[in-house]
Amino acid sequence: MNPLIVGMLLSLAPISELRGGIPYAIAKGINPWLAFTCCAIANIIAIIVVFLFLELVHRILLKIPFYRKKVDKIRNGHNKSGFFMLTVLAAIPLPVIGGAWTAALIAWVLGLNKMKSFLAIAIGTVIAGIITTLATIGIIKLFF
């Protein structure tokens, strides 16, 4: 399979995200900036997938009174201005700790504005992609 496609698929996955996709694609000989662009776009698409999936599940679970009560309590008890936090969280170039999936989940749980959250997370994703690309290029130059 084409290494760029594999890198993009890794970028869609919740654990590796673009922190796995970019290094994989570059290590397989893909131009670093092409790998960055394609993997960042794939990771940004994951934000939309997370929002859509969670909204679908949420509509189903709202029929359960316990769930509805807990979600209302969480969403009504938080400040609605966490967009800088989302950008920083998405920009952390470490698997699981940060990333688009985690930031999108937090934005959804807190009931933040989806469009503003998407923008904040996309900016963080681009920052993480740049950091990952530069680090990957640096590591390759150290050893090869």
C-alpha positions in Angstrom: 0.0 0.0 0.0 1.2 3.5 -0.7 3.1 4.9 2.3 1.3 8.2 2.1 -2.1 6.5 2.4 -0.8 4.5 5.4 0.4 7.7 7.0 -2.9 9.3 6.4 -4.7 6.2 7.9 -2.4 6.4 10.9 -3.3 10.1 11.2 -7.0 9.2 11.3 -6.5 6.7 14.1 -7.1 7.9 17.7 -3.8 6.6 19.2 -1.2 7.4 16.6 -2.8 10.4 14.9 -0.4 12.5 12.9 2.3 11.9 15.4 2.5 8.4 13.9 1.4 9.1 10.4 4.0 11.8 9.6 7.1 9.9 10.8 5.9 6.8 9.1 5.4 8.5 5.7 8.7 10.4 5.9 10.6 7.2 6.9 9.1 5.5 3.8 10.5 8.3 1.5 7.5 10.6 1.2 8.5 14.3 0.9 8.2 15.8 4.5 5.9 18.7 3.5 3.6 16.4 1.5 3.5 14.0 4.4 2.7 17.0 6.8 0.0 18.4 4.6 -1.8 15.1 3.9 -1.5 13.7 7.4 -2.7 17.1 9.0 -5.7 17.1 6.7 -6.5 13.5 7.6 -6.2 14.3 11.3 -8.4 17.3 10.9 -11.0 15.1 9.2 -10.9 13.0 12.4 -12.3 16.0 14.4 -15.4 16.0 12.2 -15.7 12.2 12.6 -15.5 12.5 16.4 -18.1 15.3 16.6 -20.5 13.4 14.3 -20.1 10.1 16.1 -20.5 11.5 19.6 -23.6 13.5 18.5 -25.2 10.3 17.2 -24.4 8.4 20.3 -25.5 11.3 22.5 -28.9 11.4 20.8 -29.4 7.8 21.5 -28.2 8.0 25.2 -30.3 11.1 25.9 -33.3 8.7 26.3 -31.7 7.4 29.5 -32.6 9.8 32.4 -29.3 9.1 34.4 -27.2 10.0 31.3 -29.3 13.1 30.5 -28.9 14.4 34.1 -25.1 13.8 34.2 -24.5 15.4 30.8 -26.6 18.5 31.7 -24.7 18.8 34.9 -21.3 18.6 33.2 -22.2 21.0 30.4 -23.9 23.6 32.6 -21.2 23.6 35.2 -18.3 24.7 33.0 -17.0 27.9 31.5 -17.7 28.1 27.8 -14.3 29.7 26.9 -11.9 26.8 26.7 -10.8 27.3 23.1 -7.1 28.2 23.9 -7.0 25.1 26.0 -8.2 23.0 23.0 -5.6 24.5 20.8 -2.8 23.7 23.3 -4.2 20.2 23.9 -4.3 19.4 20.2 -0.8 20.8 19.7 0.9 18.5 22.3 2.9 16.2 20.0 2.5 13.1 22.2 0.2 10.2 21.5 -2.8 9.7 23.9 -1.9 12.7 26.1 -3.0 15.3 23.5 -4.2 15.4 20.0 -7.3 16.1 17.9 -9.3 13.1 19.3 -8.8 14.1 22.9 -9.5 17.7 22.3 -12.6 17.0 20.3 -13.9 14.7 23.0 -13.3 17.3 25.7 -15.0 20.0 23.6 -18.0 17.8 23.0 -18.3 16.7 26.7 -18.2 20.4 27.8 -20.7 21.3 25.1 -18.4 24.0 23.6 -19.4 25.6 20.3 -18.5 23.0 17.6 -17.3 25.5 14.9 -15.0 27.4 17.3 -13.8 24.2 18.8 -13.1 22.7 15.3 -11.0 25.8 14.5 -9.1 25.7 17.7 -8.4 22.0 17.4 -7.4 22.3 13.7 -4.9 25.1 14.6 -3.5 22.9 17.3 -3.3 20.0 14.9 -1.3 22.1 12.4 1.1 23.1 15.2 1.5 19.5 16.2 2.1 18.5 12.6 4.8 21.2 12.2 6.5 20.1 15.4 6.3 16.4 14.4 7.6 17.0 10.9 10.5 19.1 12.1 11.4 16.6 14.8 11.2 13.7 12.3 13.4 15.5 9.8 15.9 16.3 12.6 16.0 12.7 13.9 16.5 11.3 10.3 19.4 13.7 9.7 21.0 12.7 13.0 21.1 9.0 12.1 21.4 9.0 8.3 
